[in-house]
Every structure is written in structure tokens, then in C-alpha cells.
Amino acid sequence: AILSENGGLETGIPSAENYLSQELVRRNGSIYKTLNYVFPEIVVTPGEYNFLIASNEKVEIDSAELRKRYEDRQLETRWVTPEYLEYILDEERLGWVKGEFAVQENMSTNRDLTPISYYYDLSLWISRFYPHLRVIFERSSRASLLWVILPLALIVTGVRWQRNWAVPFTVGGIGLSQMLLQLVILFSFQVLYGYLYAEVSLLISAFMAGLALGAAISAKMIKSTSVDHGGQQNKQKLIGVQLGIFAYSGVFLILLKSEIPLPAFAFSLFALMGGCLAGMAFPLAVALLFDTPGENAGKLYGADLLGGCAGAFIGVIFLIPLLGIPQTCLVVMLVSIAGVTILL
């Protein structure tokens, strides 16, 4: 949108001189496909580094013309010589590398809210250092929400059968959900504003402040419960927290899909609210298991940390790049519904 009428866009990505592995073709091909979604004309130079030159007009690159310009300007360069340009811009090699990227049909377009090229790049890195994991990453690239629904259904069925695991699994699910939501907030901020480093401390501080606020609110809620029906009331409140996470994730999803411009401070508020919901859950869960609170607090804390660890792992590696940020919000909603079903 900001280019002049005959302007062009150029970007470079690491590649290989003569052999392109499947992982490399997917990574570079997804970037080619994304550029081609916007620009009808693309030139790809071969070599250890692929330069992709995209434009609305036909891009003419002629080694003879470039040699003439080089000599007319009396340039003195160590690496980019006329002979090197002739080698790089060989018609056969230009056609070969572009053909490798263009014919791939099983690649997805890289988008702001679904950074699939990040996953392809991770898969390329894994294939070089841990080649035995290539098959896992290859098959995982076809992931969908069904891959989340089926395991959740099995977990709910198993925990409903073993009721003593209900509260720990609920706490673990809340830990997973809150980690995913925190990642969603960070990635969304970077997508909308183009930077993140300067705001990381503020967003995480807001989340931690929300944890403290939620714990204080939860402590007051526990004190207000009756002696005779405290367990049932605390369970209802914990279910309410789960439904709050469901609604919170749904609102954030709607705002992302509607493309409503969100001011920067709104992300800190979302981090604060997310932390508040997470902080409310843990004391309520401990109060539910009032027989041995010390022992149960340790188990629940472990479940919370395990859920957060799982959320960070699957969120960064699989969910956000493969399903996208909006569908990751849907995953959080599904986990919340699973938690409510377990507690009922």
C-alpha cells in the first residue's frame, strides 16, 4: 500500500546452493507464496541466500545490463563482481529455484495471526540437529482443532471416572489456559504494533499484579462461605472462574477477528484481568481440598506449574503457528469447558 506505482519489495532468506531439502523448500516456499499472494511478479535469485524481489510490474534482471552499469560506474567490489552476477542470474538456475518454491501446494500462506513460516523455520532447524523428529513435525503441520478436542474428551472421561483427580486437573487446565492467553497477548501486541521488547516488562508486571489481586479477592470469597456448605460454594465459585476464563478468551477472540484498533494500554488491562482470574482459581481449589490443605496445596501448585509448562510448550511450538492466535483462543475456551465438565 505504501509503495510507489512501480515500486518493489525485496527480502532475503537463507537457502542452499544446489540441494533444497523438503523443510527448506517449505520454509522458503511459504514466504514466496505469501509474497505472491500480494505481488503478481516475483524473481528469486539462487544461492546460499535467496533474494526475493516482488512487484506489481514485471521485474527485469539481465546480467549483461547489470555488467554494463557496473562498468559505467567504475565500481570496485570484492565479492559482487560481474562474473558473480552472471553466475547468480543464470536463466536455468533462476527458473529452477523459483520452480521449487512455486510448485509446492501443501504450504500455507504466512499471516499476522497465523505465523506458519515460523513453524516451517523451526521444522527446518529441528531437521538439521534432530533428524529423527522430522516425521513428527511433518505430520503435525496438518494439525486442526480436532487434535485438541479428542484428547480433552478422553481426559474429561477419565477424570470423571477418577473423581479424586478432578481438582488437580482443573488447576492444571487453568495454568495451561493462562499461559496460552499470556502468549496470545504478547504475540498479538507484537503483530499490531510491530515491536514487543519495550513492553514485555509492563505486560508481565500487569499479569503478576493480577495474580496478587485475584488471590486477595479469592481469600475474601472463601471467608464468606458458610461452614456447612463451604465445599459446594467454593466449587461453584471455581466453576465461575472457569466460565470467566471462557468469556475472557471469547471477548479477546472477537476483538482480534473484528480488527478493532486496540490501544497499547488495553493489552496491559487484558494481562491484568487474565492474571486476576488465574489468581482467584488457586486458593479456591486449595479450599476445596480442605482435609489436608498443606499436602494438597503442594500437589495443586505442581499441577499449576505443569499446566503452565505444557501451555508454553504447545502454544509456542504448535498452537500459535499452526492454528493461529484466534484458534488458540478457542483452545482456551475448550479447556475451560472441559474444566467445568470435570467439576460438575
C-alpha positions in Angstrom: 0.0 0.0 0.0 2.9 2.4 0.7 4.9 1.6 -2.5 5.1 3.9 -5.4 3.3 2.9 -8.6 6.2 0.9 -10.0 7.8 0.1 -6.6 9.1 -3.2 -5.5 9.7 -5.2 -2.3 12.9 -7.2 -1.7 13.6 -9.6 1.1 16.3 -12.3 1.7 16.2 -15.7 3.4 18.9 -18.3 4.0 18.9 -21.1 1.5 21.3 -23.7 -0.1 23.4 -23.6 -3.2 22.4 -26.8 -5.0 20.2 -29.1 -2.8 17.0 -27.9 -1.2 15.6 -30.2 1.5 11.9 -30.5 1.9 12.0 -28.5 5.1 13.9 -25.7 3.4 11.5 -25.7 0.4 8.5 -25.4 2.8 10.1 -22.5 4.8 11.2 -20.5 1.8 8.2 -21.6 -0.3 5.8 -20.3 2.3 7.5 -16.9 2.1 7.3 -17.0 -1.7 3.7 -17.9 -1.6 2.9 -15.1 0.9 4.6 -12.6 -1.4 2.9 -14.0 -4.4 -0.5 -13.5 -2.6 0.1 -9.7 -2.9 2.5 -9.3 -5.8 2.0 -11.0 -9.2 5.6 -10.7 -10.2 8.4 -12.3 -8.2 12.1 -13.0 -9.0 14.0 -15.4 -6.8 17.8 -15.5 -7.0 19.5 -18.8 -6.3 22.5 -19.4 -4.0 23.3 -19.7 -0.3 20.9 -16.8 0.2 17.7 -16.4 -1.8 16.7 -12.8 -2.6 13.0 -12.4 -3.5 12.2 -9.3 -5.5 8.4 -8.7 -5.7 6.5 -6.1 -7.7 3.2 -5.4 -9.5 5.2 -4.9 -12.7 7.4 -7.4 -14.4 10.9 -7.5 -12.8 13.6 -7.4 -15.4 17.0 -8.7 -14.3 19.6 -9.1 -17.0 23.2 -9.9 -16.2 24.5 -8.1 -19.3 22.7 -4.9 -18.4 24.0 -5.1 -14.8 27.6 -5.7 -16.1 27.2 -2.6 -18.3 26.0 -0.5 -15.3 28.8 -1.9 -13.2 31.5 -0.9 -15.7 29.9 2.5 -16.4 30.0 3.4 -12.7 33.6 2.1 -12.4 32.7 0.1 -9.3 35.3 -1.8 -7.3 33.9 -4.6 -5.3 35.4 -7.7 -3.7 32.5 -10.2 -3.9 29.8 -8.9 -6.2 31.6 -8.9 -9.5 30.2 -9.1 -13.0 31.2 -12.7 -13.2 29.4 -13.5 -9.9 26.2 -11.7 -11.2 26.3 -13.8 -14.4 26.6 -16.9 -12.3 23.7 -15.9 -9.9 21.4 -14.7 -12.7 21.8 -17.7 -14.9 18.4 -18.3 -16.5 18.4 -22.0 -15.8 19.2 -21.6 -12.1 16.7 -18.8 -11.8 14.0 -21.0 -13.2 15.0 -24.0 -11.1 14.8 -22.3 -7.7 11.6 -20.4 -8.5 10.0 -23.6 -9.7 11.0 -25.4 -6.5 9.1 -22.8 -4.4 6.2 -22.2 -6.8 5.0 -25.8 -7.3 4.5 -26.5 -3.6 0.8 -26.8 -3.0 0.7 -28.1 0.6 2.1 -24.9 2.1 0.1 -22.3 3.9 0.3 -18.5 3.5 2.1 -16.8 6.3 -0.3 -14.3 8.1 -0.1 -11.9 11.0 -2.3 -14.0 13.2 -1.1 -17.4 11.9 2.7 -17.2 11.6 3.1 -20.6 9.8 6.5 -19.7 8.4 7.8 -19.6 11.9 6.8 -23.3 12.3 8.4 -24.2 9.0 11.6 -22.5 10.1 11.5 -24.4 13.4 10.9 -27.6 11.5 14.0 -26.8 9.3 16.1 -26.2 12.4 14.9 -29.5 14.0 15.7 -31.5 10.8 19.3 -30.4 10.9 20.0 -31.2 14.6 17.4 -33.8 15.4 16.5 -35.5 12.1 14.6 -38.3 13.9 11.9 -35.7 14.8 11.3 -34.7 11.2 8.3 -37.0 10.8 6.6 -35.6 13.9 6.9 -32.0 12.6 5.8 -33.1 9.2 2.6 -34.7 10.4 1.9 -32.0 13.0 1.8 -29.4 10.2 -1.7 -30.8 9.4 -3.0 -30.1 12.9 -6.5 -28.9 13.5 -8.8 -28.2 16.4 -9.9 -31.8 16.3 -6.4 -32.7 17.6 -7.3 -30.7 20.7 -10.9 -31.8 21.1 -10.3 -35.6 21.1 -7.6 -35.6 23.9 -9.7 -33.2 26.0 -12.7 -35.6 25.7 -10.6 -38.5 26.8 -9.2 -36.6 29.8 -12.7 -35.5 30.9 -13.9 -39.0 30.6 -11.0 -40.4 32.6 -11.2 -37.7 35.3 -15.0 -38.1 35.7 -14.3 -41.7 36.4 -11.5 -41.0 38.9 -13.0 -38.1 40.8 -10.0 -37.5 43.1 -8.2 -36.1 40.1 -10.8 -33.5 39.3 -9.4 -30.5 41.2 -5.7 -31.1 40.2 -6.7 -31.4 36.5 -8.8 -28.3 36.8 -5.9 -26.3 38.2 -3.6 -27.7 35.6 -6.0 -26.7 32.9 -6.2 -23.2 34.3 -2.4 -23.0 34.4 -2.3 -24.1 30.7 -5.0 -21.6 29.7 -3.4 -18.7 31.4 0.0 -19.4 29.9 -1.7 -19.6 26.4 -3.6 -16.4 27.0 -0.4 -14.6 28.1 1.4 -15.8 24.9 -1.6 -14.7 22.9 -1.4 -11.2 24.4 2.3 -10.9 23.7 2.1 -12.1 20.1 -1.0 -10.0 19.4 0.7 -6.9 20.7 3.7 -7.6 18.5 1.5 -8.2 15.5 -0.4 -5.0 15.9 2.4 -2.7 17.0 5.5 -4.3 15.3 7.6 -4.3 18.5 7.5 -6.1 21.8 10.8 -5.8 23.7 10.0 -2.5 25.4 6.6 -3.6 26.6 7.4 -7.1 27.9 8.1 -6.0 31.4 4.9 -4.0 31.6 2.7 -6.8 30.3 4.2 -9.4 32.6 4.1 -7.0 35.6 0.4 -6.4 34.8 -0.2 -10.2 34.8 1.7 -10.7 38.1 -0.3 -7.8 39.7 -3.5 -9.5 38.5 -2.4 -12.7 40.2 -2.0 -10.9 43.5 -5.3 -9.1 43.1 -7.1 -12.4 42.2 -5.6 -14.2 45.2 -6.8 -11.4 47.5 -10.3 -11.4 46.0 -10.4 -15.2 46.3 -9.4 -15.1 50.0 -12.3 -12.8 50.8 -14.7 -15.1 48.8 -13.5 -18.1 50.8 -14.1 -16.3 54.1 -17.6 -15.5 53.1 -18.6 -19.2 52.5 -20.7 -20.9 55.1 -19.3 -23.7 57.3 -21.9 -26.2 56.4 -21.8 -25.7 52.6 -18.3 -24.3 52.1 -17.2 -27.1 49.8 -20.1 -26.8 47.4 -19.9 -23.0 47.4 -16.2 -23.0 46.6 -16.8 -25.5 43.8 -19.4 -23.2 42.3 -17.0 -20.2 42.6 -14.2 -22.2 40.9 -16.7 -23.1 38.1 -17.4 -19.4 37.9 -13.7 -18.6 37.4 -13.6 -21.2 34.6 -16.6 -19.6 32.9 -14.9 -16.2 33.4 -11.8 -17.5 31.5 -14.1 -18.8 28.8 -15.8 -15.4 28.4 -12.4 -13.5 28.7 -10.9 -15.6 25.9 -14.1 -15.2 23.8 -14.0 -11.4 24.1 -10.3 -11.3 23.1 -11.1 -13.5 20.1 -13.9 -11.3 19.0 -11.7 -8.2 19.2 -9.0 -9.8 17.2 -11.3 -11.0 14.5 -13.2 -7.7 14.2 -9.9 -5.9 13.7 -11.0 -3.1 16.1 -7.9 -1.0 16.8 -6.8 -1.7 20.3 -4.7 0.9 22.2 -1.5 -0.3 23.7 -2.8 0.1 27.3 -5.6 -2.3 26.5 -3.1 -5.2 26.4 -1.9 -4.4 29.9 -5.6 -4.4 31.1 -6.1 -7.8 29.4 -2.9 -9.1 31.1 -4.2 -7.8 34.5 -7.6 -9.4 34.0 -6.1 -12.7 32.9 -3.8 -12.7 35.9 -6.7 -11.9 38.2 -8.7 -14.9 37.0 -5.7 -17.2 37.5 -5.0 -15.8 40.9 -8.6 -16.5 42.0 -8.5 -20.1 41.0 -5.7 -21.5 43.1 -7.0 -20.5 46.6 -10.5 -21.8 45.7 -9.0 -25.1 44.6 -7.0 -25.5 47.8 -10.1 -24.7 49.9 -12.0 -27.5 48.1 -9.5 -30.0 49.4 -9.7 -28.8 53.0 -8.8 -32.2 54.6 -5.1 -31.8 54.2 -4.5 -28.3 52.9 -0.7 -28.3 53.2 -0.3 -31.5 51.2 -2.9 -30.6 48.6 -1.5 -27.1 48.1 1.8 -28.7 47.1 0.0 -31.0 44.6 -2.1 -28.3 43.2 0.9 -25.9 42.8 2.7 -28.7 41.0 -0.4 -29.2 38.7 -0.5 -25.4 38.1 3.2 -25.3 37.1 2.9 -28.4 34.9 -0.1 -26.9 33.1 1.8 -23.7 32.5 4.8 -25.6 31.2 2.6 -27.5 28.8 0.9 -24.3 27.7 4.2 -22.6 26.9 5.5 -25.7 25.0 2.5 -26.5 22.8 1.5 -22.8 22.5 4.7 -21.5 21.0 5.7 -24.6 19.0 2.4 -25.8 17.7 -0.8 -23.9 18.5 0.0 -20.3 17.6 2.0 -21.0 14.4 -0.3 -23.9 13.2 -3.8 -23.0 14.3 -3.2 -19.2 14.7 -3.9 -16.8 17.5 -7.7 -16.8 17.1 -8.0 -20.6 17.2 -5.6 -20.7 20.2 -8.2 -18.6 22.0 -10.7 -21.3 21.0 -8.4 -23.9 22.5 -8.5 -21.9 25.8 -12.3 -21.9 25.7 -12.4 -25.6 25.1 -10.1 -26.2 28.1 -12.3 -24.1 30.2 -15.4 -26.0 29.3 -13.5 -29.3 30.0 -12.7 -27.9 33.4 -16.3 -27.0 34.2 -17.4 -30.5 33.0 -14.8 -32.2 35.3 -16.1 -30.2 38.3 -19.8 -30.8 37.8 
